[in-house]
Amino acid sequence: MDDFTKALETFTAVSAPPIGDAELAARIAGLQARLRAEGVKAAWLDASSSLRYYTGLSIGLSERVHGALIPATGAPVYVSPQFEVPKLETMLRLAGEILPWEEHEDPCAMIAARLATLEAPGQGLALDPATPFRFAGRLSTAVQGPVVAAEAMIAAQRQIKSAAEIAIIQTAMDASWLVQKTVHGLLRPGLTTTELCDFVDEAHRRLGLAPLFVAVQFGEATAYPHGVPYPQTLTEGDMVLVDLGGILQGYRSDITRSYVFGTPTPRQRAIWEAERRAHAAAFAAATLGTPCEAVDAAARASLAAEGYGPDYTVPGLPHRTGHGLGLDIHEDPFILRGNLTPLAPGMVFSIEPMLCVYGECGVRLEDIVHMEADGAHWFCPPAESLDDPFRCRSL
């Protein structure tokens, strides 16, 4: 039995309480309040993560219109291809009318007609930002009244996580942190990035998560934020970067660790420590009421003080410092210059000010933060030592 198989046998499935119907109903009520405040008659939720957020329905995006019309008052109207209705009826968690359409019919025209008859205040339609253009364009033409973006009103709700959401994300993050720690202990010369990626996916399955993504990079390739399009083989002295995530009840985990396989050189240690200090500076800046852009600025200032950058210049940090995390791997709030959204309790986002030194190596320490009434908290312990990156000393 090889080391990978032995490690997999130690994993057991994790679980967390699901989002309840009462919370879904409260989310709908919150969206409806925003619709009324803005004078919009209804919102269209396409087959997106927002449809799941508000209704609990997880329906894959396809070439057919499938989603829900949320009136400013009243029950949802579910729009579905006729042949999908029997399945949809078994999936509904919140009661509402089902508006079916046959293959030869125009569902966008049907939605516009149903919108016109809704007994709800306001005018027009707010569109889910995930609505494909081929549907959005047709809806914009068919609807009588203004068609506006629902992005701001949806983001305002989704970026503030409930206790139930944070508990699910915590469970998923704990599982992914364990996978990261296990990978670190399994490294040996000759391992390929492909072998490690396969292990990470299977480890998430054993832990009860659906694999979301995994990226493994060695050596100079660690300098590239999204890796390289070819497999690599591990050798002594390589910088190692492992970025991975899974899905639990629709919610994502996301965590990156970088370290050296073998004895770090003074140069590798200096780059790693510069990244750790930028990571810590960003966390220290994440205080309630502070604009998101200040967290990004703190990471860049830390790196600039050590001679990296400035701004997006490489060697340095070539991308934003972080992104929100929830039902999508990248969602509001985004931690970047120009985002003046103040940090508030319930926000969940990454801190990952990757330090890229092309031609040498890169270091990304990515951890997820949740804001509470008393400030910022890590979901998982951050790496504090290059020599022992999974030793837990602080949270």
Residue, then its C-alpha position, 0 to 999 in steps of 0.5 A: m500500500d503506497d503512502f497516498t492510499k494510506a493517507l486517503e484511508t484516514f479521511t472520513a466525510v465531514s458534514a454541516p447543518p444545511i441552509g434551512d427553508a426559513e433562511l431561504a424565505a428571509r433572503i427572498a424577503g430581503l430581495q423583495a424589500r430592495l426591489r420595492a425600495e428601487g421601484v422595480k416590479a420583479a427580479w429574474l434569477d437565472a440558473s445561477s448561484s443566486l438562484r440557489y442562494y434565494t430558492g435552494l434550487s441548483i440547476g445547471l446553466s444550459e441553452r434553455v431558459h430556466g430560473a425564477l421570477i421574484p416579484a416585489t411582493g408575492a411568491p416566486v414564479y418558476v420558469s422551466p422547460q415543460f419536460e423538466v417540470p416533473k423533476l422541478e416539482t420534486m426539488l422545490r423548497l419554496a412554494g410558487e407557481i411554475l410557468p412551463w414552456e414548450e420547445h417551440e415557444d419563446p420563454c422570454a416573451m412568456i416571462a414578459a407577459r407574466l411580469a405584466t400581470l403580476e400584482a406587485p408594485g414597481q415597474g420593469l425587471a432587474l436581471d441576475p448578472a449571471t444571465p447569459f447575454r442571449f437571454a438578457g438581450r431577449l428579455s430586454t426587448a420583450v419586457q415593457g418597462p425598464v430592465v436594470a441590473a440586479e447585481a448591486m442588490i444581490a451582492a449587498q445580500r450575498q456578501i453578508k454571510s449568515a451564521a449558517e453559511i459561515a459554519i458550512i464554509q468553516t467545515a469546508m475550509d477545515a477539510s481543505w486545510l487538512v488536505q493541504k497539510t497531508v500533501h505537505g507530508l507526502l512530498r518526495p522526489g520524483l512526484t509529479t504535479t499530476e499525481l498530486c492533483d489526482f490525490v487532492d481531488e480524491a481526498h476531497r471526495r473522501l472528506g465529503l466535498a466535491p472537488l472544485f479545483v487544484a493547482v500544483q506548481f514547482g520551482e520557477a513555475t510557482a511565479y505564475p499566478h495561474g500555473v503552467p500548462y504542462p506537468q512537472t516533476l518535484t526535485e530537491g530545493d523546489m519552491v512548491l505552490v499548492d492551491l486547492g478548493g472543494i464544494l460542500q452544500g454549494y459553498r466553496s473552500d479555497i486555500t493556498r500554501s507555498y513552501v520549499f521541498g528541502t532546505p530553503t536558500p536564503r533567497q527563497r526564505a527572504i521571498w517567503e518572509a516578504e510574502r508572509r509580512a504582506h499577508a499579515a499586514a493585509f489581515a491587520a488592515a481588515t478592521l470593521g468599517t475599513p474600505c476593502e481597498a485599504v486591505d489591498a493597499a496594506a499588502r502593497a505597502s508592505l511589499a513596496a517597503e521591501g523593494y517590490g512593485p510598486d503597484y502591479t509591477v513584477p517582481g511584486l503583486p500583479h493582481r488584487t489582494g483578495h476576493g469574496l467566497g461563498l457559493d461562487i469561488h470569486e464573488d463580492p467583496f473584492i479586495l482591490r483598489g477602488n472598492l470603497t465598500p466598508l468591511a462589515p460583519g458577515m463578509v468572507f474574503s481571501i487574503e492572498p497578496m502573491l509575490c511573483v518573481y519571474g525567473e525565480c519563484g513565487v509565493r502565495l499564502e492564501d487564507i480566508v477571513h470572516m468578519e465578525a462583530d469583534g473584527a477579522h478572524w481566520f477560518c484556518p491557521p495561517a502559515e507562520s514558518l517556512d520550515d513548519p508551515f502547518r504548525c498552529r500557533s495562532l488564529 
